[in-house]
Amino acid sequence: MKRFAFKLEKLLELRTFHEKKAELVLAEKAGRCALLEERLREIAESRVRTSRDMFTRGRDIADYRASELYLMRLDRERDKVIEELAVAEAEREAARAVYIEKHRDREAIDKLRERREAEYYRAAEREDIKAIDDIPRRKTAMQGGY
C-alpha cells in the first residue's frame, strides 16, 4: 500500500511555523507581564518594610524624613510600573489574539489532513478487501477451466 501524501503539507508546515512564532511572541509578552508583576510585589514589600521600620526606637527626625521620601519614591515607581503593566497586558492580549488566530488556521488544515488520511486508508483497506475477495473467485475460475 502506498503511503498517504497530503497535498497541502507545505501549507500545514507554514501554518505550524507561524503558530510557533506567534506562541513565542505571546510567551515573551507574558514574561514581561510576569516581571512587572514581580516588580510590583517587590515595591509593596519594600513599602511595608519601610513603613514598619519608620517608627522603630532610636530613629530621629532625619531618619523619619528619609523614610518618608523613600516611600514617596516607591509610590512614584509603583505608579510607573502599573502603567507599564497596563500597556504590557494590552500587548499580551493582542499577542494572544494573534496566537489564537494562527492556532485555528493550523488546526483547520491539520483536521483536513486527518480526515483525508482516514479516507485514504479506508479506501486502501476496501481495495485490499476486494483483492482478497477476488482470490477465491479466480481460483474457482481457474479450476473450472481445466
N, C-alpha and C positions, 0 to 999 in steps of 0.2 A: 504494500500500500504506500502510496506517495505521501510525503509529509505535507501538512497543511501550510499554505503560503498565503499570508494576509496581504492584499494589495495595498492597504493603507498603513503598512508597518512603519514607513518613514514618517508619515504624519503622526502616528502614535508616539514614535520616538521624539519628534519635535515637540509635541504637546507635553510629554513627560519632562523634557528638558525645561520648558517654560514653567511648568508646575514646580519643579525643584528650585528654579531660580526665584520664583515668587515666594516659595517657602523660606528660602534663605533671607530674602528681604524682610519677610514677616518676622523671622527669628531675630534679625538684627534690631528691628523696631521694638520687639517685645523685650529684648535685652536692655535697650536704652531705657524703657519704662521701668524695668526692674531696678536698674542702677539709680534712677531718680527717686523711686520709692524708698530704696535703701538709704539714700542721702537724706530724705525727709525723716526717716526713723532716727538717723544719727543726730540730726538737728534737734529733734524732740528730746532725745536722751540728754544731749548737751544742755538743753534749756532746763530740763528737770534738775539735772545735777547742779547747774549754776544757781538756780533758784533756791535749792536746798542749802547750798554752801554759803549763800549770801548772808545768812544770819547766824553763822556759827560763832562761837566765842573767839575772842582775840582778833577780830577783824575791825578795822577802823572805817571811818567815813570814806577814805580814798579807795579802800577795797570794795566797799559797797558801791561806790560810783563806777568803778571799773567793771564790776559785775553787771551793773545796770546797762552800761554802754555795750558790753558783750551781748547781753540779752537783746538789745535793740538791733545789733548787727545780726544775730541769729534770726530775729524776726524778718529782717530785710532779705536775708538769704533764703529763708523758708518761703517767702512770697515769690521770690525769683524762681526757686525750684518748682513751686506749684504751677507757675506759668509755663515753665519748660515742660513739666509733666503733662499739662493740658495739651500742648502742641504735640508732644510725643505720642500721647494716646490717640489724638486725631490721626496722626501719621500711621500709627499701628492699625487703626480701624480701616484706613484706606488700603493699607497693605493686605489686611485680612480679606477685604472685599475682592482685591485683585487675585489673591491666592484661591479664594473660593471659586471665582470665575474660571481660573486656569485648571483647577481640580475638576470642575464639572466638564470642561471641554475635553480633558484627558479621559475622564471616566466614560463619557459618551462613546468615544472611539474604542475604548477598552471593552465596553459591553458589546458593541457591534462586533468586535473581533471574537469575543467569546461565543456569541450567537452563530457567527459564520463558521467558527471552528467546530462547534457542536453539530451544525448542519452538515458540514463536510464529513465528519466522522460517522454520522448516522447514515449518510448516503453511501459511504465506503462500506459500512457494515452491511447495508442492504445488498450491495453489489457482491460482497463476499458470500452472503447467504444464497443469492441467486446462483452463483458459481457452484456452490456446494450442492444445491438442489439439482443442478443440471447434471452432475456426475452420475446419479443412478439412471437418469433418462438416457444419457449417452451409452452407458453400459448395456442397458436394455436394447437400445437401437443396434449396438454392435453385435449383441448375441443373436438378435433376430436376423441379421444379415448373413449369418453363416449357413 
